[in-house]
Amino acid sequence: MKSQRAGATPTAPWPEGPARIHDREENSQHSRVLAVRGATTIDQDEADEVRSATAELLVEMGEKNSFDSSQIVSAIFTVTHDIRSEFPARATRDLNWNDIPCLCATEIPVPHAPPLCIRVLLHVETTLPLNGVKHVYLRKARSLRPDRCYD
């Protein structure tokens, strides 16, 4: 057993693996924040297309995972270097998601990555178990994670 510093508050050992949060029976009905991933592509870099494709993606993510905007804690968007006409976060304003903090960034330029790609990571307060989350990949972004595509 490790010795503790004088005056330190004793703590219980940290449980191993995701079971500590997501699979415990006593946590099954309590909400927690989970990450939901999504991605889509556009045909050309035009502001209306960025907003439209992003809105489509966000709505689909909510429908597939049964959450609404009141449960979203924050959103992180990334775009490939060839998208410069609009911030994808603008789509959240178009959907009246006005109180959700959003951040946009550029993806790292990995060879063979799909061009004109918009990705999002939503942090959502939900009672879903970790294995109940459905990540959403639309259009040519389906190639990123074919194992996570739901029809």
C-alpha positions in Angstrom: 0.0 0.0 0.0 1.3 3.4 -0.9 1.8 5.9 1.9 -0.2 9.1 1.9 1.0 12.6 2.4 0.4 14.0 5.9 -3.0 15.6 6.0 -4.1 14.1 2.7 -7.7 12.9 2.4 -7.8 9.1 1.9 -9.5 8.1 -1.4 -10.9 4.9 -2.7 -9.0 3.2 -5.5 -10.0 4.2 -9.0 -12.0 1.4 -10.7 -10.5 0.0 -13.9 -12.0 0.5 -17.3 -15.2 2.1 -18.6 -17.3 0.0 -16.2 -16.7 2.6 -13.6 -19.1 5.0 -15.2 -21.0 3.4 -18.1 -21.9 -0.2 -17.1 -22.6 0.1 -13.4 -26.1 -0.9 -12.5 -26.5 2.0 -10.1 -25.7 4.5 -12.9 -28.1 3.1 -15.4 -30.8 5.7 -14.9 -28.6 8.7 -14.1 -27.6 11.1 -16.8 -24.0 11.6 -17.8 -22.1 13.4 -20.5 -21.2 11.2 -23.5 -19.5 12.1 -26.7 -21.3 11.5 -30.0 -19.3 11.7 -33.2 -20.5 12.5 -36.7 -19.2 13.5 -40.1 -20.4 14.4 -43.5 -19.1 15.8 -46.8 -20.1 18.5 -49.2 -19.8 18.7 -53.0 -18.3 22.2 -53.1 -17.1 24.8 -50.7 -20.1 27.1 -50.5 -21.5 28.6 -47.3 -25.0 27.4 -47.9 -23.8 23.9 -48.5 -21.7 23.9 -45.3 -24.6 25.1 -43.2 -27.1 22.7 -44.9 -24.9 19.6 -44.6 -24.0 20.4 -41.0 -27.6 21.0 -40.0 -28.6 17.7 -41.7 -25.8 15.9 -39.7 -26.8 17.5 -36.4 -30.5 16.6 -36.8 -29.6 13.0 -37.8 -27.4 12.7 -34.7 -30.2 13.9 -32.4 -32.7 11.6 -34.0 -30.5 8.5 -33.9 -29.6 9.1 -30.3 -32.9 10.5 -29.0 -31.6 13.8 -27.7 -32.5 17.4 -28.3 -30.5 20.6 -28.2 -31.3 21.1 -24.4 -29.1 18.1 -23.7 -26.0 19.3 -25.7 -23.2 20.6 -23.5 -20.9 21.7 -26.3 -19.8 21.0 -29.9 -16.4 20.8 -31.5 -16.4 21.0 -35.3 -13.5 20.3 -37.6 -13.2 20.8 -41.4 -10.7 19.7 -43.9 -8.4 22.5 -45.3 -10.5 22.8 -48.4 -13.5 24.3 -46.6 -13.2 28.0 -46.0 -16.5 29.5 -46.9 -18.3 29.1 -43.6 -18.0 27.9 -40.0 -20.0 24.7 -39.6 -21.0 26.0 -36.1 -23.1 28.6 -38.0 -25.6 25.7 -38.6 -26.2 25.5 -34.9 -27.5 29.1 -35.0 -29.7 28.2 -38.0 -31.2 25.4 -35.8 -31.7 27.9 -32.9 -29.1 26.1 -30.8 -28.0 29.5 -29.5 -26.8 28.6 -26.1 -24.5 25.8 -27.1 -20.8 26.6 -27.0 -19.1 25.7 -30.3 -15.6 25.5 -31.5 -14.3 25.1 -35.1 -10.9 23.9 -36.1 -9.1 22.6 -39.2 -8.4 18.8 -39.4 -4.8 17.6 -39.8 -4.1 17.0 -43.5 -3.9 13.2 -43.6 -3.2 11.7 -47.0 -6.2 9.9 -48.5 -8.7 11.5 -46.1 -12.0 12.4 -47.7 -12.0 16.0 -49.1 -14.6 18.6 -48.2 -15.3 16.8 -44.9 -17.0 18.3 -41.8 -16.7 16.4 -38.5 -18.4 17.1 -35.2 -18.0 15.8 -31.6 -21.0 16.6 -29.5 -20.9 16.3 -25.8 -24.4 15.3 -24.8 -26.1 14.8 -21.4 -27.9 11.5 -21.7 -29.0 8.3 -19.9 -27.8 6.2 -22.9 -25.2 3.5 -22.0 -21.9 4.0 -23.8 -22.7 1.1 -26.2 -26.1 2.7 -27.0 -24.5 5.7 -28.7 -25.0 5.8 -32.5 -22.3 7.8 -34.2 -23.5 9.2 -37.6 -21.5 9.3 -40.8 -23.2 10.7 -43.9 -22.4 10.9 -47.6 -18.8 10.2 -48.5 -17.8 10.4 -44.8 -19.3 6.9 -44.4 -15.9 5.7 -45.6 -14.3 7.0 -42.4 -16.2 4.4 -40.3 -18.2 2.0 -42.3 -18.6 -0.1 -39.1 -20.5 2.8 -37.5 -23.0 3.6 -40.4 -26.6 3.0 -39.6 -29.4 3.1 -42.2 
